[in-house]
Amino acid sequence: MSCLALSLQPANGSDILLQTREWFPPSRALGALSAFRQTRRAFAANKNSALDDAYAAESIGDDPLAASSGQVIVGVESRYRVVYRLVNGIYVLGITVADHDNSVNVFECIHIVNQAVSVVVTACRGVDVTPEKLGRKYAEIYMALDIVLRGVSNIRLAAMLATMHGESIAKMVHSAVDSENKIRGAENWSSVEVHSVEHQAGIDAFSNVRFELPQETLEAGDEVAASLAPAAAEQQEELQQKQKQEESQVEKDPFAASDAINKPQELVEGFKKTKDPSGTDLTTALEGLDVTTLPPPEATQSTHINVEGFEGNYGGVEFGNEQTSIGEAFEGFNDAWGGGLDPSEFVGTTKAPKPQGLGGVELLQTGPDAAPKAAAAESGAGTPLENLLVKKTEMKGPEMYISEEISAEFRESVLARVGLMGVVYLKTLPPKTAGDKETEFSFRVEGTSSVKRFAMQSSRVSSLGNGMFHVRTAASEEPIPIMKYSLLPRLTPLPLRVRLIKRHTGSLLSVMIQYASNPDLLSPLHDVTFILKLPVDPTLLKVSPKAVLNRSEREIKWLVPEIPLKGTPGRLRVRMPVDSSEDDDEVEMVGYVKFSEQVTQSLSGVCLRPASEGKTDFYEVSHRFDSGVYMCN
């Protein structure tokens, strides 16, 4: 601490003023003042040489207390350092502790005493300081010394001294912030806020300005463009002539395609379309052609070569899809009912291309139904070949979609188990188009209130918090699974409710499957397949409506083209004789449902949005949901 107390002590008489800090007792300050007075009088009388020897080492200057300013250490048990200045018979004193370990900043105490002298001189309007003049401005001096004792800047001290005459004490005490701002030239917020509001209003006004070009300007531009059009056409003709000359100079490639492929009218020389419905010309055209048979399905499966070494089986070489490497990204997310799917789902199944007939000419058909197909082909006789082909739309940018699989188990009409697992796929631009450039953007995932668990492929996706994610990956030909999630069972929507009822009376077994669609779906289900597993190979079978019987698998299949969203529940019925010796409980009937739908919105409600509104970082294509283990028993 620098200064503990300030005091005004006349050369003759009692103390005028004493101002102390809160934690310094005034009794100790009075003791220090009394010791200073005794020391001062002893030096002034100069009648005790022992006293001079005792205080000579503790004082500063050749003749202590004779100069107008200085410092001295007083007291015997409690010792204090007193910094003093003499102003016309009035001592301005600053009291601090007497430490010899340099823990007290004596220069700061001297600075406070000098500020107190400035207050006293200003209050008395000059250096003619007397107790009577100090008494007239006692309140102002008391408050000013209280502020100076706690530390004050030179700017505020100057403001206080300027307001000591003619202004109130409150003005001097509470004008700290305003006075410093005025002296430094700074402005307060109340005056600057008006300019800030005007500046922001100007920015908003300029950003929302819309204007249109006058009609005269547009007409003048059209006239200039019309005058430049002939010159541009001449330049285009010259370029085309130059290109034709260059093409003629280049040698023809002997293996180049023939110009005959550009003729849409005649696909094969000597072959013309006919309107004969009997199909005799088609059969004659097919004579002598060898039709190659497709290889068996076993030939398209992966080949596994066992490598058995010295101490056992060391594994093998799998010529197929890399299931383990892709499954490691979602390890532990494999339970079909608990919150995940099998990692093999992330492997893209490669299907063999469909046979294109004889050289791709699909119009060649044999059999009795060749006539309507030939007539349908005749309607497009004059259409160019490139217009008959289905043109694949080019990708504008990266695409994202959601694929969901729902599994459910019904026991009669009660839902026993349900689970929905979804996968977010990213389809980047092809490597030929993107090159070495990586696909990088941010997106938001909304509608996740019913999600139970969420997993992402951290090598490609990172979470930014609050449903925001950032994708960075290299270009790929196949869609990349970047996220997986599962729903809470109680919040999982059911697209279809199924109920299985059986009656075993005597030797006759009757089974009925009832189904009803969810009316909250955005679109009805199409091409739904119902499969009923039979306990025995039936000898007699009666079904309603018509179905397909597979005796090797002991199952019946119904194909429902469309299930309406609202209406009466559908019914599938089977009746067959079974052995009367079998108990009703031993006859187990299980039904499976298979469906697949392309939708604009996911079944679970999870949706993908750009990170910022109005910015298209990716394109959201149609989503899909499929049936997993969807059964009733």
N, C-alpha and C positions, 0 to 999 in steps of 0.2 A: 504494500500500500504506500502511496506517495504522501498524502497529507491527511491527518486525522482531524484537525480542528483549525479554525481561523478565529482570530481575536483582534480587537482594537483596544490598545492599552495606552493611556496618556503618560507622559513623563512624570507627572505629579497627579495623584488622585486614583480613584478606583477604576476598574475595567469598564469600558463602555459597552462592548458587544462580545459575545462568545457564540460561535457556530460550530457544532461538532457533527460527526457522522453518527448514524444510528447505533452502531455497535461499539462506539467509544464512549465510556462513561464521562459525563461532564465533571464529576468530582476529580478525576485524574487530570483532566484538562486544567481545572482550576489549580491543582497542585503544581502542574508544570508552569502555569503563569506566575504563581507565587514564587517558585524557585527562580524564574527568570527575573522577577522584580528584585529579589534579594541579591542575585548575582549582579544585576545592573547597578544597584546602589552600592554594593561592595566595591565594584570597579570604579564607580564614580568617586567614592570617598577616598579609595586607595590608602586605607589605614591598616590593612592586615596583609602583610607580605606572604603569610602562609596561604591565605586565600588566593593570592595571585599565583603562587606556585602550583596550587591544586588545579586551577582552571586555565593556566597558560597553555597546557598541552591540548586541552579540549576545545579551545577557541581558534578562530581563524583571523589572521591579521596581526600586525605589530601591536596595535593598541585596541584591544577588543572593546566593542560597544561604543567606541568613540566615532566610528564611521557611520554613514547613513544607512548601511545595509551590511548584513553578514549572517553568521549562524554560530550557535553555541550549544553545548550539551549541558543540561542541567539535571538536578536530582541526584540522590544518593542510592536508594534501593531501586526505585523505578526511574530509569534514566530516559530522557527524551531529548531530541534534537529540535531546537527552536530556530527557525529562519525568520529574520526580522528585517523590516525597512522602516526608517524614521521619516515621517512626513510632517514637518512643522510641529514638532512636539507630540505627535501621535505615532505610536509604534503599531505597525501592521504585522501581526505574528502568524506564522504557520508552524504547527506542532506535528512532529512525526517521531517514530521510534528511533532510538540510537543504536543501530546495528553496524558492526564493523565487517560483516561478511558480504557487503555490496548487495544486500537483498532489498535495499530501499533506493529508489530513484530520487536522489536529492534534487536533481535538476528539474524534475517535474514539480516537486514541491516549491522550488523557487519560482517556476513559471506561474503556479497558482497564486503565490503571494504577489507577484507583479500584476496579475489580473485584478486581485483585490485592491491594490493601490490605485489602479485605473478607475475602479468603481468609486472609491472614496474621493478621489480628486474630482471626478465628474459630478458627484453629488454635491460637493462644496463649491463647484464652479471655479476651481483653481487650486493652487497648492496651499492657500491660506486655510488649512484645515484646523477647525476648532471643535470642541465638544458641543457648543451651541449649534453650529451649522450641521453637525452630524445628527443632532436630535431632531432637527426639522425634517430631515429625509430618512428617519430611522427605518420606517417600514420598507422603503425602496431599497435601502442598503442591506437590510436583513434578507430580503428575498433574493437580491442579486448575489450576495455572498453565499447563500444556500445553493444557488445554481452553479456558481463558480467552483464551490467545494466539490461538487459531484462531477465536474468536468464539463467544459463548454468550449466550442470552437471559436476562433477569432471572428468569424462572420456573425455568429449569434451574439457574441460579446459586444461587437460594434452596434448591432441592432438594439441590444438592451441599453447601452449607454445613450443611444440617440433618443430612446423613449422614456428615459428616467425623469425628465422634466416635462410636465404638461400632459402625459399619458397616464393611463391607469396601470395599476400593478398587474392586473390580469392580462393586459396587452403585452407587458414585458415577459410574463411567465409563459403564456400559451402561444407565442408567435414564433416558435422554433422552426417549423417546417416552412411556413409561408415566407418568413424573413430570409431564410437561406435560399429559397427558390428565387425570390426577387433580387437578391444581391448577386447571385450567380447568373441571372438572366434566364433561368428555366421557366417554363410555363406549367401551370397545373393542369390536371386532366379535364376539369370542367371546361376550360377554354379550348383545349386541343380536341375534345370529343366532337365538337361541331364540325371541324374540318375533316375528321375521319369519316363521319356519317356522309358528308357531301362527297368525299372521294369514293366511297363505296357505292353511293347512288349513281355517280357518273359512270363507274365501271359497269353496273347493271344496265344502265341505259344504253351504253355503246354496244354491249354484248347482245342485246335483244333488238337492235336496229335491223330492219329488213327494207330493201329497196328494189325497184324494178327498173329495167332499162326503158327509156322512152321508145315509142313506136318508130319515130324517125330514125333513131340509131339502128334499130333492127332492120329497117328497110334499106338503109345505106349499106349494112353488112351483107345483106342478100345480093345487092347489086354488085358489090365487089367480088363476092363468091361466084356469081354468074359470069363475070368477066374473066375470072381465073380458070373456069372449068374447061374451056377449049384447050388452053395451054397444057393443063394437067392431062387431058385425054391424049394429046399428041405425045407427051412424054411417056405415057403408059404404052402406047402403040410402039414407040421406038424401043422400049425395054423388051417388049414381047418379041419383036423382030430379032433383036440381038440374042435373046435366049434361044430362039429357033435356029439361028445360025450356029451358035455354040453347040447345040444338041446335034446338029447335022455333022459337025466336025468330029465329035466324039465317036469312037468306034463302038459298034453295037456289041453288047454282051451276048455271046452265043448261048448262054444258059438263062437268058432273060425270059420272062413270061411272055406268052404269045398275046397279040392284040385280040385274039378271039374271045378272051375271057371278058372283055368289055362289051360284048354283044349280048344283050339280055334276051333276045328273041329265040335264038337257037342255042340250047345248052350242049347238045351233042349233034354232030353232023349226021344228017340222014334221019334224025329222030324228030318227029313232029307230034304235037298233042292231038289227040283224037277225041271225038265225042261219042265213040262207039260204047254203049253201056255194057255190052257183053264182055268186054275185057279180053277179046281174042288177040288184039294187037299187043297188049301188055304181056300176055303169056308167050307170044312168039319172041318178044324182045328179051324175055328172061331166059330163053333157052340157051344152054351152053355156058351159063355163068356159074362159077363155083362160089358158094356161100361158106365162108369160114366160120367154124363154130367157136364160141367163147370158151376160154379155159374154165375148169371147175372152180368153185369158190375157194377150195383149199389152196389153190395156187396164189391167190391174192393175199393170204395171211402172212404174217411175219415169220421169218425162219429163225429158229433158235439152235445154235450149235453148242453142244455140251463139251466143255474142256475139262476132263477129269485128269488130275495130275498124280503126283506120287502119293500125297497124303489125303486125298479126297477131292471133292468137286470144287474147283476154283472159279465157278461161275460160268458165264458164257458170253457170246456176242449176240446182242439182240438187234436184228435188222427191222426196226419199227420206230415207234414214236418214243421220245425221251420222256417217260412218265415221271421218273424219280426226280429229275432235275427241276421240272416245273412244279412238282408237288412239294418240294422243299420250301417254296415261298409261302405256302399256306399249311405248314405242318400243324397237326393237331386240330384241323378244322374239317374233320372228315365224317362226323356223325350225322347221318341223314335225318335223325329226329332231334338231336340235341342242339344243333347250331352250325352245321357245316355240311359239305358235300365231299365226295371222293375226289382226290386230286386228279384222277384220270379224266375228270370232266374238262380240265383245262387243255387236254390234248385234242387238237383238231382232227376229227375223223375224216380220212381221205376216202371218198367214195369213187368207185370205178366209173368212168364216163359212160353215159348211156349209149348204146349202139345207134349209129346214125343211119341205119338202113344200108342200102347198096350205094356207097359213094356219096351219101348225104342227100340223095334224091328221095325225099319222103313221099313224093306223089305216086311212086310206083308201088302199088298194092295188088295183091292177088286175092282171089276169093270172091264170094257173091256180093260183099259190101264194097266192092271197088268202084261201083258206079257213082254213088253220092260223093265219094272223095274226089273222083275225077272231075265231077261237075263243080265241086268247090274250087279245085285247082284251075278250072277253066275261067272262073270269074276274075282271077288275077293274071290273066294271060298277058295283058298289056302293061303290067307293072314292072318297073325296072328291078333288077336283082338286088341292088343295094337298098331299095325301099322295103323289100321283104325281110331283110335281116333286122334283128332286134339290136338297136344301138344301145350300148352300155353307157350310162351317164358318167362323165368324168367327175372325180372328186374335187371339190373346191378347197377342201382343207381336211384336217383330222376329224373323224367321226366317232361318236360315242353312243352306245346303246346298252340297255340292261336286259339280261336274260335271267329269268326266274324259273325255279322248279318248285312246285308245291306237292307235298306228300300228305295223304290223309288216310285214316282207317276208320270205317264206320262199322259198328256192331249193331245190326238191325238199323234203327234210326238214331242211335246215339253216336256222337263223335268221340272216338276213343283217343286218337292221337292225331296231331297235325303239325306240320313244319314247313316253312318256306325258306328257301335259300336263293339268294340272288347274286349275280356276278355282273360287274360293270366292265364292259369291253371297250378298248380303244383301238380304232382302226386308223393307222397313220397313212400318209401318202406313200405310194410305192417307192421303193429305193431308186428306181429308174428316174422318177420325177423329182424326189426330194434330194437325191444325191447323198452327200455326207452330212447334210444339215439335220440336226436333231429336232424332234418335235417337243416344244416347250410351251406350256400355257397353264393358267390357273382356272379352277372351276369351283362351284359350290354344290353341295349335296343338301337338298331340302326334303322335307317329309319323312324325317328319321325318328319321329316320336314313337313308333312301334318297333324300332330295331332293337334286338337283344344284344347282338354282338357284331362288331365291325372289324374287318382285317384288310390290310392293304399290302401290296408288294412294295416293300420299302426301297428296293433298288430302283424303282421307277417313280414312285409317288411319295411325297412328303406332306405331312399335315401342317397347315398354318394356323389351326385353331378356329373355333366358331363355325365349323362346317366347311372351311375353305381348304382346298388341296392344290398342290402344284405338281404337274407332270413334266418329266423330262426323260425322253427315251429316244433311241435310234429308230429309224424307219424300218418297217417290217411288212412283209407281204400278207401275213395272217393277222387277224384280230388278237390283241394282247389283253389277257385278263389282268386288271390292275387292282380290283377291289372285290371283296366278298362280304356278304352280310347275311344274317338270319333274323327272323322276326320272332317276337314273343308269341307263344301259342294262342293266348287269349285275344291277341290283336291281329291274328292272321285271317285275311278274308278268304272265304271258300267260294270258288267259282261254280261249284256243282255239289249238290247234296244227293247222296245215293242211299238206297235202302234195299236190303235183300230179305225176302220172306220165303220160307219153304214149308210145305205140308206133306207129310208122309202118311198116307192112309192105305193100309194093306200093302199091296205091291205097286202102288202108284205114287210117284214122287212129283210134286208140283212146285215149281220155283218161279218167283216173280221179282223183278228188279224195277224199283221206282226211282226216277231221277227228276230233279227240278233245278233250274238254273237260278243263279243269284240275280235278283232284279236290279242290283246296284252296279252291275257290270256296264261298261260303256258300249260294248257290242256283244251280240250273241256268239255262242260257241259254234264252231263249224267242224264237220268231219270228226265227230266223237266216236271212238271205238269202245264197245263194251265187250268184255271177254268173261265168260262163265266157265269155270273149271268143273267138269263132271266127275262124280265119284267112280263111275264104271263106264265101260264102252257100251253105249245104248244100242239096243236092237230095234226098238221102235221109238220114234222121237216126233213130238209135235211142238212147233215153235210158232210164236206170234209176236212181232211180224217176222218176215223171212230173215234167215240167218245162214251163216256158213259153218258147217260142221267139220272139224279136224279130228279124225279118229285117232291118228297117231299121238296127238297131244291131249286128246280127250277134252276138247274145249269147243265152245260155240262163240262165234263172233257176230256182233251186230254193228253196223255202221249207220250212225244217225247223221244225216247231212247238216242239220241245223237244229239247235235247241233254242226256242224263243225265250226271251227274258221274262215275260209274264205269260201265264196261261196255266192250263191244267198239267199236273205232273205226267211225264211219259211212263209207259209200262212196257216191259219186255218179259214174256212168259214162256216157260218151258214145261212140258209134261212128258215123263218117260217112266217105263216100268223098271223096278229094281227088285232084287231078291227080298222076299218078305221076312227072311230070317234076320236080316240086318236091322239093328236098332236105329231109332231115329237120331240118337245122339252120335252114333258112329258115322253117319252120313254127313260129311263136311262139304259145304258149298262155299266157294270163294269167287268173288267177282272183281275184275280189274277194269279200270277206266283209263283210257289214253286219249289225250288231246294236246293240241299245240295251236297257239294263236299269235298273230302279229297285231300289236296294238300300238296306239299313239302314246298311251300313258301306262306306266307299269302297274301291275296288279297290286303291289304293296303300297303304292302311293309315293315311293321314293322317286325323286326327279332330279335332273342335272340342270344346272343353270350356269351362265357365264359369271366370272368373278365380278365384273362391273356391268351395269346396265348399259345397253346399247352397243356393246362390243361383242363381236362374234369371234371368239377364239377357237370354237369347235362347232360342229354341226351335229345336232341330235337327230338321229334316224329312228325308225320305228323299233319299238321294243318287242319282246316276246315273252310268253310264259308257257311252260310245258308241264305235263303231269309226271310226277316221279312214281312213288309207290302209292297209287290212288286205288284203294281196295275197299270192299265191303264183305262181311262174312256174318 
